[in-house]
Amino acid sequence: MKNFFLLSLLMITQVLGDIWLSRGMKEFGIFNPTDLSAILHIIAFLLTNTWIWLGVFFLVGSFVLYLAAISYLDLSYVLPIQAFSYVLNALFAVILLGEQVPLMRWVGIGTISGGVLLVGLTKGKSTTTTKSSLPVKEHLIPAFLLPLGLTVSKTWLAIFILSFADASGDVLMAVGMKQMGQVSANSIQQVGQLIIKVLTNKNILGGICGQSIAFITLITALSWADISLVRPASALTYVISMLGAKFILKEKFGQGRLAGIFLITLGVFCLAD
């Protein structure tokens, strides 16, 4: 019950944070990261827009809950379960932002949710408790690192960057929180000690850097596309993170969790319409 409450609160705060960020960026319009004046404009906008601040407030709360969750649960369990927030994201985007969600996008979101369900049915207790060691026509951008000279739109390029940065941050923070052990802060003194531990752990600081890059990329992508596309597509994060969970954190997961990860990946491909 404690895990259910924690993960539910984690999903809700993340969804509300994403929705308010998207609301703010819809007011800003299209952002061109190659234009210096546009960069100065967006910085001023981010610092003064109420919706952006509200989104950041909820995302910070979600981040704190996330750290608490990965301190004692498998990363390969927490992240896919958290992906169920994509369903809520799409629903809130329709209700609160008035976004039009195409049928194929709903199929992709539903497929991702099926993967989430499969992962959720597997064991969630950690097996490794190491402690200390508006619409716009897209221009195609070459993706030189992809095979066969494939090209991707600027939105999908941003999503790929977001996913890699986010996944790197997830794995590094999981390593750091596993070193610290399960979070416990029942007094002001314990809260202070916890903050000091977090701010002095190199892995967690590296993870925060990765998450910061992902956040900046998310803000940029939200000026180009709807949140009901950007967030579900960034489920690529979970596939990358699973590799980190298996080969870096040495987490063990069976066929059910692997099947769930496959469905999440398939769902992302359905979004690429």
Short mmCIF file of the C-alpha atoms (twelve columns), coordinates in Angstrom:
data_MODEL
# 
_entry.id   MODEL 
# 
loop_
_atom_site.group_PDB 
_atom_site.id 
_atom_site.type_symbol 
_atom_site.label_atom_id 
_atom_site.label_alt_id 
_atom_site.label_comp_id 
_atom_site.label_asym_id 
_atom_site.label_seq_id 
_atom_site.Cartn_x 
_atom_site.Cartn_y 
_atom_site.Cartn_z 
_atom_site.pdbx_PDB_model_num 
ATOM 1   C CA . MET A 1   0.000  0.000   0.000   1 
ATOM 2   C CA . LYS A 2   2.855  2.369   0.793   1 
ATOM 3   C CA . ASN A 3   4.445  1.690   -2.604  1 
ATOM 4   C CA . PHE A 4   1.093  2.232   -4.379  1 
ATOM 5   C CA . PHE A 5   0.530  5.569   -2.626  1 
ATOM 6   C CA . LEU A 6   4.095  6.744   -3.277  1 
ATOM 7   C CA . LEU A 7   4.092  5.827   -6.983  1 
ATOM 8   C CA . SER A 8   0.581  7.244   -7.514  1 
ATOM 9   C CA . LEU A 9   1.577  10.571  -5.963  1 
ATOM 10  C CA . LEU A 10  4.759  10.496  -8.030  1 
ATOM 11  C CA . MET A 11  2.775  10.075  -11.278 1 
ATOM 12  C CA . ILE A 12  0.191  12.756  -10.461 1 
ATOM 13  C CA . THR A 13  2.769  15.397  -9.543  1 
ATOM 14  C CA . GLN A 14  4.793  14.643  -12.684 1 
ATOM 15  C CA . VAL A 15  1.719  14.857  -14.942 1 
ATOM 16  C CA . LEU A 16  0.586  18.158  -13.453 1 
ATOM 17  C CA . GLY A 17  4.109  19.515  -13.798 1 
ATOM 18  C CA . ASP A 18  4.229  18.519  -17.478 1 
ATOM 19  C CA . ILE A 19  0.755  19.950  -18.160 1 
ATOM 20  C CA . TRP A 20  1.552  23.357  -16.658 1 
ATOM 21  C CA . LEU A 21  4.901  23.505  -18.497 1 
ATOM 22  C CA . SER A 22  3.098  22.758  -21.765 1 
ATOM 23  C CA . ARG A 23  0.484  25.421  -20.916 1 
ATOM 24  C CA . GLY A 24  3.245  27.975  -20.457 1 
ATOM 25  C CA . MET A 25  5.112  27.033  -23.643 1 
ATOM 26  C CA . LYS A 26  1.901  27.297  -25.686 1 
ATOM 27  C CA . GLU A 27  1.820  30.949  -24.609 1 
ATOM 28  C CA . PHE A 28  5.453  31.388  -25.685 1 
ATOM 29  C CA . GLY A 29  5.044  29.872  -29.156 1 
ATOM 30  C CA . ILE A 30  7.793  28.379  -31.354 1 
ATOM 31  C CA . PHE A 31  11.329 28.511  -29.973 1 
ATOM 32  C CA . ASN A 32  14.364 28.674  -32.292 1 
ATOM 33  C CA . PRO A 33  17.446 27.572  -30.305 1 
ATOM 34  C CA . THR A 34  19.803 28.913  -33.021 1 
ATOM 35  C CA . ASP A 35  18.556 32.505  -32.560 1 
ATOM 36  C CA . LEU A 36  20.398 34.361  -29.773 1 
ATOM 37  C CA . SER A 37  17.579 36.870  -29.270 1 
ATOM 38  C CA . ALA A 38  15.121 33.982  -28.959 1 
ATOM 39  C CA . ILE A 39  17.314 32.406  -26.257 1 
ATOM 40  C CA . LEU A 40  17.328 35.634  -24.250 1 
ATOM 41  C CA . HIS A 41  13.566 35.931  -24.782 1 
ATOM 42  C CA . ILE A 42  12.819 32.425  -23.549 1 
ATOM 43  C CA . ILE A 43  15.021 32.851  -20.474 1 
ATOM 44  C CA . ALA A 44  13.074 35.984  -19.503 1 
ATOM 45  C CA . PHE A 45  9.822  34.138  -20.248 1 
ATOM 46  C CA . LEU A 46  10.719 31.111  -18.135 1 
ATOM 47  C CA . LEU A 47  11.647 33.324  -15.192 1 
ATOM 48  C CA . THR A 48  8.406  35.330  -15.245 1 
ATOM 49  C CA . ASN A 49  5.653  32.978  -16.459 1 
ATOM 50  C CA . THR A 50  3.323  31.711  -13.737 1 
ATOM 51  C CA . TRP A 51  2.508  28.452  -15.538 1 
ATOM 52  C CA . ILE A 52  6.203  27.580  -15.895 1 
ATOM 53  C CA . TRP A 53  6.819  28.193  -12.203 1 
ATOM 54  C CA . LEU A 54  3.796  26.101  -11.294 1 
ATOM 55  C CA . GLY A 55  5.064  23.297  -13.520 1 
ATOM 56  C CA . VAL A 56  8.520  23.459  -11.940 1 
ATOM 57  C CA . PHE A 57  6.977  23.357  -8.460  1 
ATOM 58  C CA . PHE A 58  5.124  20.115  -9.207  1 
ATOM 59  C CA . LEU A 59  8.140  18.569  -10.977 1 
ATOM 60  C CA . VAL A 60  10.393 19.315  -8.005  1 
ATOM 61  C CA . GLY A 61  7.885  17.559  -5.757  1 
ATOM 62  C CA . SER A 62  7.814  14.635  -8.178  1 
ATOM 63  C CA . PHE A 63  11.624 14.518  -8.180  1 
ATOM 64  C CA . VAL A 64  11.753 14.250  -4.378  1 
ATOM 65  C CA . LEU A 65  9.222  11.408  -4.438  1 
ATOM 66  C CA . TYR A 66  11.221 9.713   -7.212  1 
ATOM 67  C CA . LEU A 67  14.411 9.770   -5.134  1 
ATOM 68  C CA . ALA A 68  12.526 8.221   -2.235  1 
ATOM 69  C CA . ALA A 69  11.150 5.455   -4.486  1 
ATOM 70  C CA . ILE A 70  14.444 4.430   -6.102  1 
ATOM 71  C CA . SER A 71  16.188 4.357   -2.739  1 
ATOM 72  C CA . TYR A 72  14.581 0.971   -2.026  1 
ATOM 73  C CA . LEU A 73  12.749 -0.176  -5.192  1 
ATOM 74  C CA . ASP A 74  14.280 -1.480  -8.431  1 
ATOM 75  C CA . LEU A 75  14.842 1.203   -11.077 1 
ATOM 76  C CA . SER A 76  13.550 -1.298  -13.649 1 
ATOM 77  C CA . TYR A 77  10.283 -1.423  -11.655 1 
ATOM 78  C CA . VAL A 78  9.765  2.249   -10.743 1 
ATOM 79  C CA . LEU A 79  10.399 3.739   -14.201 1 
ATOM 80  C CA . PRO A 80  7.949  1.633   -16.255 1 
ATOM 81  C CA . ILE A 81  5.261  1.968   -13.579 1 
ATOM 82  C CA . GLN A 82  5.832  5.718   -13.719 1 
ATOM 83  C CA . ALA A 83  5.229  5.500   -17.483 1 
ATOM 84  C CA . PHE A 84  1.508  5.001   -16.755 1 
ATOM 85  C CA . SER A 85  1.540  8.779   -16.239 1 
ATOM 86  C CA . TYR A 86  1.490  9.024   -20.065 1 
ATOM 87  C CA . VAL A 87  -2.146 7.953   -20.087 1 
ATOM 88  C CA . LEU A 88  -2.944 10.635  -17.531 1 
ATOM 89  C CA . ASN A 89  -0.852 13.086  -19.551 1 
ATOM 90  C CA . ALA A 90  -2.955 12.531  -22.670 1 
ATOM 91  C CA . LEU A 91  -6.234 12.754  -20.748 1 
ATOM 92  C CA . PHE A 92  -5.203 15.952  -18.965 1 
ATOM 93  C CA . ALA A 93  -3.900 17.402  -22.256 1 
ATOM 94  C CA . VAL A 94  -7.345 16.892  -23.827 1 
ATOM 95  C CA . ILE A 95  -9.273 18.169  -20.811 1 
ATOM 96  C CA . LEU A 96  -7.064 21.038  -19.625 1 
ATOM 97  C CA . LEU A 97  -5.194 22.091  -22.780 1 
ATOM 98  C CA . GLY A 98  -7.750 21.202  -25.460 1 
ATOM 99  C CA . GLU A 99  -5.251 19.123  -27.458 1 
ATOM 100 C CA . GLN A 100 -6.493 16.893  -30.289 1 
ATOM 101 C CA . VAL A 101 -5.065 13.395  -29.844 1 
ATOM 102 C CA . PRO A 102 -5.136 11.270  -33.069 1 
ATOM 103 C CA . LEU A 103 -6.271 7.668   -32.926 1 
ATOM 104 C CA . MET A 104 -2.783 6.287   -33.657 1 
ATOM 105 C CA . ARG A 105 -1.394 8.268   -30.749 1 
ATOM 106 C CA . TRP A 106 -3.977 6.697   -28.455 1 
ATOM 107 C CA . VAL A 107 -2.927 3.289   -29.792 1 
ATOM 108 C CA . GLY A 108 0.687  4.070   -28.930 1 
ATOM 109 C CA . ILE A 109 -0.245 5.285   -25.458 1 
ATOM 110 C CA . GLY A 110 -2.396 2.209   -24.906 1 
ATOM 111 C CA . THR A 111 0.428  -0.091  -25.990 1 
ATOM 112 C CA . ILE A 112 2.812  1.643   -23.604 1 
ATOM 113 C CA . SER A 113 0.240  1.204   -20.837 1 
ATOM 114 C CA . GLY A 114 0.071  -2.523  -21.596 1 
ATOM 115 C CA . GLY A 115 3.817  -2.698  -21.134 1 
ATOM 116 C CA . VAL A 116 3.471  -0.807  -17.869 1 
ATOM 117 C CA . LEU A 117 0.908  -3.337  -16.644 1 
ATOM 118 C CA . LEU A 118 3.192  -6.267  -17.423 1 
ATOM 119 C CA . VAL A 119 6.075  -4.652  -15.582 1 
ATOM 120 C CA . GLY A 120 3.809  -3.848  -12.653 1 
ATOM 121 C CA . LEU A 121 2.834  -7.502  -12.280 1 
ATOM 122 C CA . THR A 122 6.447  -8.480  -11.644 1 
ATOM 123 C CA . LYS A 123 8.300  -8.331  -8.388  1 
ATOM 124 C CA . GLY A 124 9.212  -4.782  -7.339  1 
ATOM 125 C CA . LYS A 125 11.476 -5.309  -4.372  1 
ATOM 126 C CA . SER A 126 15.100 -4.563  -5.099  1 
ATOM 127 C CA . THR A 127 17.400 -7.538  -5.459  1 
ATOM 128 C CA . THR A 128 20.461 -5.338  -5.140  1 
ATOM 129 C CA . THR A 129 20.839 -3.316  -1.968  1 
ATOM 130 C CA . THR A 130 24.327 -1.998  -2.427  1 
ATOM 131 C CA . LYS A 131 25.061 0.667   0.066   1 
ATOM 132 C CA . SER A 132 28.051 2.738   -0.548  1 
ATOM 133 C CA . SER A 133 30.297 1.185   -3.338  1 
ATOM 134 C CA . LEU A 134 0.887  25.397  -32.361 1 
ATOM 135 C CA . PRO A 135 1.320  23.195  -35.406 1 
ATOM 136 C CA . VAL A 136 4.377  23.899  -37.541 1 
ATOM 137 C CA . LYS A 137 5.894  22.137  -40.527 1 
ATOM 138 C CA . GLU A 138 8.923  20.184  -39.437 1 
ATOM 139 C CA . HIS A 139 12.278 20.508  -41.189 1 
ATOM 140 C CA . LEU A 140 14.147 17.245  -41.494 1 
ATOM 141 C CA . ILE A 141 17.466 17.174  -39.690 1 
ATOM 142 C CA . PRO A 142 20.146 14.613  -40.576 1 
ATOM 143 C CA . ALA A 143 20.790 12.168  -37.784 1 
ATOM 144 C CA . PHE A 144 24.370 11.243  -38.686 1 
ATOM 145 C CA . LEU A 145 24.687 8.811   -35.822 1 
ATOM 146 C CA . LEU A 146 21.785 6.720   -37.106 1 
ATOM 147 C CA . PRO A 147 22.337 3.870   -39.582 1 
ATOM 148 C CA . LEU A 148 21.582 4.056   -43.321 1 
ATOM 149 C CA . GLY A 149 21.492 7.868   -43.365 1 
ATOM 150 C CA . LEU A 150 18.093 8.090   -41.685 1 
ATOM 151 C CA . THR A 151 16.611 11.500  -40.943 1 
ATOM 152 C CA . VAL A 152 14.362 12.622  -38.127 1 
ATOM 153 C CA . SER A 153 12.292 15.728  -37.489 1 
ATOM 154 C CA . LYS A 154 13.588 18.275  -35.011 1 
ATOM 155 C CA . THR A 155 10.908 17.183  -32.527 1 
ATOM 156 C CA . TRP A 156 12.021 13.548  -32.630 1 
ATOM 157 C CA . LEU A 157 15.672 14.547  -32.465 1 
ATOM 158 C CA . ALA A 158 14.848 16.486  -29.303 1 
ATOM 159 C CA . ILE A 159 12.989 13.446  -27.950 1 
ATOM 160 C CA . PHE A 160 16.027 11.221  -28.566 1 
ATOM 161 C CA . ILE A 161 18.302 13.694  -26.759 1 
ATOM 162 C CA . LEU A 162 15.772 14.033  -23.930 1 
ATOM 163 C CA . SER A 163 15.540 10.264  -23.563 1 
ATOM 164 C CA . PHE A 164 19.296 9.650   -23.430 1 
ATOM 165 C CA . ALA A 165 19.879 12.504  -20.973 1 
ATOM 166 C CA . ASP A 166 16.953 11.439  -18.810 1 
ATOM 167 C CA . ALA A 167 18.025 7.790   -18.793 1 
ATOM 168 C CA . SER A 168 21.598 8.688   -17.876 1 
ATOM 169 C CA . GLY A 169 20.269 10.791  -15.014 1 
ATOM 170 C CA . ASP A 170 17.997 7.975   -13.841 1 
ATOM 171 C CA . VAL A 171 20.761 5.401   -13.692 1 
ATOM 172 C CA . LEU A 172 23.279 7.714   -12.001 1 
ATOM 173 C CA . MET A 173 20.758 8.793   -9.368  1 
ATOM 174 C CA . ALA A 174 19.740 5.198   -8.753  1 
ATOM 175 C CA . VAL A 175 23.388 4.283   -8.123  1 
ATOM 176 C CA . GLY A 176 23.698 7.208   -5.702  1 
ATOM 177 C CA . MET A 177 20.481 6.422   -3.824  1 
ATOM 178 C CA . LYS A 178 21.387 2.744   -3.563  1 
ATOM 179 C CA . GLN A 179 24.645 3.853   -1.928  1 
ATOM 180 C CA . MET A 180 22.736 6.004   0.563   1 
ATOM 181 C CA . GLY A 181 20.138 3.361   1.354   1 
ATOM 182 C CA . GLN A 182 16.417 3.802   2.037   1 
ATOM 183 C CA . VAL A 183 15.427 7.420   2.674   1 
ATOM 184 C CA . SER A 184 14.310 8.235   6.205   1 
ATOM 185 C CA . ALA A 185 13.684 11.808  7.339   1 
ATOM 186 C CA . ASN A 186 11.550 12.004  10.466  1 
ATOM 187 C CA . SER A 187 13.095 15.158  11.911  1 
ATOM 188 C CA . ILE A 188 14.581 18.450  10.754  1 
ATOM 189 C CA . GLN A 189 18.051 17.152  11.610  1 
ATOM 190 C CA . GLN A 190 17.555 14.035  9.462   1 
ATOM 191 C CA . VAL A 191 16.266 16.177  6.592   1 
ATOM 192 C CA . GLY A 192 19.408 18.328  6.824   1 
ATOM 193 C CA . GLN A 193 21.649 15.266  6.861   1 
ATOM 194 C CA . LEU A 194 19.796 13.807  3.872   1 
ATOM 195 C CA . ILE A 195 20.228 17.028  1.869   1 
ATOM 196 C CA . ILE A 196 23.959 17.058  2.630   1 
ATOM 197 C CA . LYS A 197 24.294 13.432  1.530   1 
ATOM 198 C CA . VAL A 198 22.456 14.145  -1.728  1 
ATOM 199 C CA . LEU A 199 24.508 17.269  -2.507  1 
ATOM 200 C CA . THR A 200 27.812 15.511  -1.836  1 
ATOM 201 C CA . ASN A 201 27.115 12.320  -3.796  1 
ATOM 202 C CA . LYS A 202 28.840 12.513  -7.183  1 
ATOM 203 C CA . ASN A 203 26.493 10.043  -8.838  1 
ATOM 204 C CA . ILE A 204 23.400 11.962  -7.748  1 
ATOM 205 C CA . LEU A 205 24.934 15.274  -8.871  1 
ATOM 206 C CA . GLY A 206 25.748 13.682  -12.244 1 
ATOM 207 C CA . GLY A 207 22.173 12.424  -12.426 1 
ATOM 208 C CA . ILE A 208 20.846 15.907  -11.686 1 
ATOM 209 C CA . CYS A 209 22.969 17.266  -14.563 1 
ATOM 210 C CA . GLY A 210 21.451 14.679  -16.911 1 
ATOM 211 C CA . GLN A 211 17.948 15.526  -15.707 1 
ATOM 212 C CA . SER A 212 18.665 19.250  -16.199 1 
ATOM 213 C CA . ILE A 213 19.645 18.659  -19.832 1 
ATOM 214 C CA . ALA A 214 16.487 16.589  -20.272 1 
ATOM 215 C CA . PHE A 215 14.377 19.396  -18.755 1 
ATOM 216 C CA . ILE A 216 15.822 22.049  -21.096 1 
ATOM 217 C CA . THR A 217 15.228 19.737  -24.065 1 
ATOM 218 C CA . LEU A 218 11.662 19.068  -22.882 1 
ATOM 219 C CA . ILE A 219 10.941 22.809  -22.713 1 
ATOM 220 C CA . THR A 220 12.246 23.206  -26.264 1 
ATOM 221 C CA . ALA A 221 10.243 20.246  -27.610 1 
ATOM 222 C CA . LEU A 222 7.057  21.535  -25.974 1 
ATOM 223 C CA . SER A 223 7.342  24.731  -28.045 1 
ATOM 224 C CA . TRP A 224 7.243  22.540  -31.189 1 
ATOM 225 C CA . ALA A 225 4.775  19.770  -30.366 1 
ATOM 226 C CA . ASP A 226 1.932  18.742  -28.028 1 
ATOM 227 C CA . ILE A 227 2.623  17.232  -24.624 1 
ATOM 228 C CA . SER A 228 0.436  14.248  -25.620 1 
ATOM 229 C CA . LEU A 229 3.142  13.370  -28.181 1 
ATOM 230 C CA . VAL A 230 6.348  14.471  -26.488 1 
ATOM 231 C CA . ARG A 231 5.873  12.730  -23.152 1 
ATOM 232 C CA . PRO A 232 4.721  9.310   -24.421 1 
ATOM 233 C CA . ALA A 233 7.479  9.315   -27.066 1 
ATOM 234 C CA . SER A 234 10.040 9.950   -24.345 1 
ATOM 235 C CA . ALA A 235 9.201  6.468   -23.021 1 
ATOM 236 C CA . LEU A 236 12.377 5.617   -24.952 1 
ATOM 237 C CA . THR A 237 13.967 6.716   -21.692 1 
ATOM 238 C CA . TYR A 238 12.731 3.568   -20.009 1 
ATOM 239 C CA . VAL A 239 14.193 1.222   -22.597 1 
ATOM 240 C CA . ILE A 240 17.599 2.871   -22.236 1 
ATOM 241 C CA . SER A 241 17.279 2.925   -18.458 1 
ATOM 242 C CA . MET A 242 16.451 -0.774  -18.402 1 
ATOM 243 C CA . LEU A 243 19.783 -1.515  -20.046 1 
ATOM 244 C CA . GLY A 244 21.460 0.541   -17.341 1 
ATOM 245 C CA . ALA A 245 19.482 -1.223  -14.644 1 
ATOM 246 C CA . LYS A 246 20.550 -4.622  -15.945 1 
ATOM 247 C CA . PHE A 247 24.197 -4.000  -16.779 1 
ATOM 248 C CA . ILE A 248 25.147 -1.252  -14.315 1 
ATOM 249 C CA . LEU A 249 22.850 -1.810  -11.336 1 
ATOM 250 C CA . LYS A 250 22.897 -5.592  -11.920 1 
ATOM 251 C CA . GLU A 251 19.127 -5.814  -11.439 1 
ATOM 252 C CA . LYS A 252 17.451 -9.080  -12.353 1 
ATOM 253 C CA . PHE A 253 14.121 -9.133  -14.156 1 
ATOM 254 C CA . GLY A 254 12.285 -11.915 -15.891 1 
ATOM 255 C CA . GLN A 255 10.246 -12.436 -19.052 1 
ATOM 256 C CA . GLY A 256 7.231  -10.450 -17.798 1 
ATOM 257 C CA . ARG A 257 9.258  -7.299  -17.314 1 
ATOM 258 C CA . LEU A 258 11.097 -7.816  -20.615 1 
ATOM 259 C CA . ALA A 259 7.750  -8.226  -22.421 1 
ATOM 260 C CA . GLY A 260 6.537  -5.010  -20.814 1 
ATOM 261 C CA . ILE A 261 9.631  -3.158  -21.986 1 
ATOM 262 C CA . PHE A 262 9.053  -4.502  -25.519 1 
ATOM 263 C CA . LEU A 263 5.462  -3.189  -25.514 1 
ATOM 264 C CA . ILE A 264 6.648  0.225   -24.327 1 
ATOM 265 C CA . THR A 265 9.079  0.328   -27.249 1 
ATOM 266 C CA . LEU A 266 6.372  -0.780  -29.697 1 
ATOM 267 C CA . GLY A 267 4.088  1.938   -28.363 1 
ATOM 268 C CA . VAL A 268 6.732  4.582   -29.068 1 
ATOM 269 C CA . PHE A 269 6.933  3.427   -32.704 1 
ATOM 270 C CA . CYS A 270 3.132  3.776   -32.967 1 
ATOM 271 C CA . LEU A 271 3.497  7.438   -31.995 1 
ATOM 272 C CA . ALA A 272 5.785  8.131   -34.963 1 
ATOM 273 C CA . ASP A 273 2.950  8.862   -37.392 1 
# 
